Amino acid sequence: MASPRPPAAAPSATGSRYLEEIEHAQAVATSSRLAVAEHGLAVTRATEVARDAERQELADVATRAALVRSWRLPITNPVETSGFGYRWGLLHAGEDFAVSTGTPLAAMSTGTVIYAGPESGYGVLVEVRYWDGTISYYGHMSKVSVNVARPSSPATLLGCPATPATRRVPICTWRSIPTAGQPSIPCPG
C-alpha cells in the first residue's frame, strides 16, 4: 500500500510576497522593453520624417533655383501686330501685340522693376531688369501694378495694356535689350 502523500503546504505569506515581487519585476521589465522598443520606433519615424522634409526642402530649393532662370511670355496667346525690325527706315526695336482690354501683362523672368511711369512714345512704361542683365520695356500700359525696386518673378503682374490714341484695340509693346546694349527680338528663352 502506498503511503499517502502529505497534503500540499499552503504558500506562506513570505513566499506569496516573493511571487508577487517576481511577477511585478517581470511586468516592469516587459514594460521597459516595450517602452525602449516604442522609443526606438519613434526615433526611426522621426528620422524618416526629417529626411523626407530635408528631401522636400532640397527639391523646393532646386525648383526655386530653376524658376529664377526660367522665362515665359508676358501675355498668353499673343497676336503680333507689328514685329521687331526696320519699318519706314527706322528700327522698331520691339514687338506689338493685340490684346483684350484688361489683359494682365506679366514679368518674363526674375528681376527688378527699374522704372514705372510715363515715357514718350510708350505712354505709360514699365522697365524690368532681369537676372541676366536684360532689360525689358513694357509700353502702352493703362494700369501699372508694380513700383520701382519691386522684385519680379516669372508671372509677376506688371499691369494692363491700354488702347493708344492711334489704335482701336489695346496693344502691348515690349522691347528687350540684353547686356550688350543692342535691342534684340524680345522673345524669352
C-alpha positions in Angstrom: 0.0 0.0 0.0 1.3 3.3 -0.9 1.9 5.8 1.7 -0.4 8.7 1.5 1.1 11.9 0.3 1.1 14.7 2.7 -1.2 17.5 1.7 0.5 20.3 -0.2 1.5 23.1 2.0 -0.3 26.3 1.6 2.1 29.0 0.4 3.4 31.0 3.1 2.9 34.7 3.3 6.6 35.3 2.6 6.5 33.0 -0.4 3.4 34.8 -1.8 5.1 38.1 -1.4 8.2 36.9 -3.3 6.0 35.6 -6.1 4.2 39.0 -6.3 7.6 40.8 -6.4 8.8 38.5 -9.2 5.7 39.0 -11.2 5.9 42.7 -10.7 9.6 42.7 -11.7 8.7 40.7 -14.9 5.9 43.2 -15.7 8.3 46.2 -15.2 10.9 44.5 -17.4 8.4 43.8 -20.1 7.0 47.3 -19.9 10.6 48.7 -20.1 11.4 46.6 -23.1 8.2 47.8 -24.8 9.0 51.4 -23.9 12.5 51.1 -25.3 11.1 49.5 -28.5 8.4 52.2 -28.8 11.1 54.9 -28.3 13.3 53.3 -30.9 10.4 53.1 -33.3 9.5 56.8 -32.6 13.1 57.8 -33.2 13.1 55.9 -36.5 9.9 57.5 -37.6 11.2 61.0 -36.6 14.3 60.3 -38.6 12.3 59.3 -41.6 10.1 62.4 -41.4 13.1 64.6 -41.0 14.8 63.0 -44.0 11.6 63.4 -46.1 11.3 67.0 -45.0 15.0 67.6 -45.9 14.5 65.9 -49.3 11.4 68.1 -49.9 13.3 71.2 -48.9 16.1 70.3 -51.3 13.6 69.7 -54.1 11.9 73.0 -53.3 15.3 74.8 -53.4 16.0 73.2 -56.8 12.6 74.2 -58.1 13.1 77.8 -56.9 16.5 77.9 -58.5 15.1 76.7 -61.8 12.4 79.3 -61.7 14.9 82.1 -61.1 16.3 81.4 -64.5 13.1 80.5 -66.3 11.4 82.6 -68.9 7.8 83.0 -70.0 5.8 85.1 -72.4 4.3 88.2 -70.8 0.9 87.5 -72.2 -0.9 84.3 -73.2 -1.8 83.6 -76.8 -0.2 86.8 -78.2 -1.3 88.0 -81.7 1.5 90.1 -83.2 0.5 93.3 -84.9 4.0 94.7 -85.5 7.2 92.8 -85.3 10.8 93.6 -84.5 12.7 95.2 -87.4 13.0 98.1 -89.7 10.0 99.9 -91.0 9.8 103.3 -92.7 13.6 103.4 -92.5 13.6 103.2 -88.7 14.3 100.3 -86.3 11.1 99.2 -84.5 13.1 97.7 -81.6 10.1 95.8 -80.0 7.1 93.8 -80.8 3.4 94.9 -80.6 0.6 92.5 -79.8 -3.2 93.0 -79.9 -4.8 92.1 -76.6 -8.2 92.4 -75.0 -8.9 95.2 -72.6 -7.7 94.3 -69.1 -5.4 91.6 -70.3 -2.8 91.1 -67.5 0.8 91.7 -68.5 3.4 89.7 -66.5 7.1 89.8 -66.0 9.0 87.3 -68.2 11.6 86.2 -65.6 13.1 87.0 -62.2 14.3 90.6 -62.0 13.6 94.1 -60.5 11.3 96.8 -61.7 13.6 99.8 -62.6 11.1 102.2 -64.0 7.3 102.6 -63.9 5.8 105.8 -65.3 5.1 108.0 -68.4 7.6 107.8 -71.3 7.4 109.5 -74.6 6.4 107.1 -77.4 5.3 104.4 -74.9 2.6 106.2 -72.9 3.0 104.5 -69.6 6.1 102.3 -69.4 7.3 99.6 -67.1 11.0 98.5 -67.3 12.3 95.3 -65.7 16.0 94.3 -65.4 16.3 90.6 -65.3 18.8 88.2 -63.6 21.0 88.1 -66.7 21.1 91.9 -67.2 18.5 92.0 -69.9 16.1 94.9 -69.7 12.5 94.6 -71.0 10.3 97.6 -71.7 6.5 97.1 -71.5 4.7 100.0 -73.1 1.2 101.4 -73.6 0.1 100.4 -70.1 -3.4 101.6 -68.8 -2.7 100.3 -65.3 0.6 99.7 -63.5 0.6 97.2 -60.7 4.2 97.5 -59.6 6.6 100.1 -58.1 10.2 100.8 -58.8 12.6 98.5 -57.0 10.0 95.8 -56.6 11.4 92.3 -57.3 9.6 90.3 -60.0 9.4 86.7 -60.8 8.0 84.9 -63.8 4.3 85.8 -64.0 4.5 88.8 -61.6 1.6 91.0 -62.7 3.1 94.3 -64.0 -0.2 95.9 -65.2 -2.6 96.0 -68.1 -2.2 97.3 -71.7 -4.0 100.4 -72.9 -5.6 101.5 -76.2 -3.2 104.1 -77.7 -4.9 107.1 -79.3 -3.8 105.9 -82.8 -5.4 102.4 -82.4 -8.8 100.9 -81.9 -7.7 97.9 -79.9 -5.4 97.7 -76.8 -1.8 96.8 -77.7 1.1 95.6 -75.7 4.6 96.7 -76.8 7.6 95.0 -75.3 11.2 95.5 -76.1 14.3 93.8 -74.9 17.9 95.0 -74.5 20.4 92.3 -73.5 23.6 93.2 -71.5 25.4 94.0 -74.8 23.2 97.1 -75.1 21.7 96.5 -78.5 17.9 95.9 -78.9 17.0 92.3 -79.8 13.9 90.4 -80.5 12.2 90.2 -77.1 11.3 86.6 -77.1 12.0 84.8 -73.8 14.4 81.9 -73.6 
